[in-house]
Amino acid sequence: MLKKSLFLVLVFILAFSALSLAADYKEEYTLSYNVGPAFPWGMGAEYFTDLVRERTDGRINIKAYGGSSLSAGKQTSVFMMVRNGAIDMAMESTINWSPQIKELNLFSLPFFFDSYAEIDAVEAGTAGQYLLDRIESLGVKAFGWGENGFREITNSKRAVHKPEDLSDLKYRVVGSKIFIEIFQELGSNPLTMNWGEATTGFQQGTVDGQENPVVDVLIPLKIWEFHEYMTIWNYLVDPLLIGINESVFNSFTPEDQAIVAQAAEEALDFQKMLARYGLDDGTAKAYIDEMVTSGEDLGYAKKFLSTWKLEDGSNNSIEFLKAQGMKVNILTDAEKKLFREKTRPVYDKWVEVVGEDLVQDAIDDK
Ligand code: X2X
């Protein structure tokens, strides 16, 4: 009898503490991302919110806001806002956080990464762990690694095979200094613009060109409506991270923290594979196709892939762009060498900024 009443008291206490903990939760959490819901990046963000909502039985209800609307379009202010709690979380590109976390420029060192395997190895290695720890030391719980992708150049004027072909072209670049320096070094005329202004800039022709990843951004943007020429040069890559304000993350019960961490990992994997669809050795396609078949993609991938199918039903991204009338050239090794040599001073300068030890760790990880 005594045991039974003790048990009831215990149940009561547990139920009460669970209730009071749950009562500390906000009705809605905000998550910021750049671009929109029709982009794999946006789909990864929405997928994350769906997984968390479903697995916490609605205890954690996250709303994803695209277009960096929570920071009035200023994509490079998002990290500060997550850090100070004005935004609860974000799924963000390393580029957009690099003005505050200089080490993230590791991924923006020109011609540092040669393959997806190298990117994965660095993310999973000492360098990747260092970067996540560094972000956490600044008060933001960090999960890696999704991917915007290898960034390619497009423009409305001419094909680019050698650095001189970029002369005098007005290029829109992201608001991170290394991009300005790379394009200046290559002889072009770079301009910093937020993503929202940039898309208007492409429509109105105020800039001649831009650089962004093929599947994660350029296909859903329908870049062929603005630019005829594309050069695949894989000069640098921007991974995506999910960052959560530390106090917000710590306010979750350990059980819910584990759910959020697991959902972040799955959503980032899903998004990365979507962004590589039709660009890698077929790994991404196999992964995504299986998720579509099982319904695990929650309809997102299926919808995205149906928007850019070739007539034979396949999703070869470069062939698709050509079918839209784009002239696409892939730099040969010899051509690439010229760009690599020309941007070497920027590389050398930014190795210092990023930190020689970190760069060496990344080289060893590769
Ligand atoms: O602004 C860009 O170019 C974009 C969409 O790729 C990023 O947010 C880094």
Boltz pocket constraint, residues with backbone or C-beta under 6 A from the ligand:
constraints:
  - pocket:
      binder: B
      contacts: [[A, 34], [A, 35], [A, 75], [A, 93], [A, 95], [A, 96], [A, 148], [A, 174], [A, 193], [A, 194], [A, 195], [A, 211], [A, 212], [A, 213], [A, 217], [A, 238]]
      max_distance: 6.0
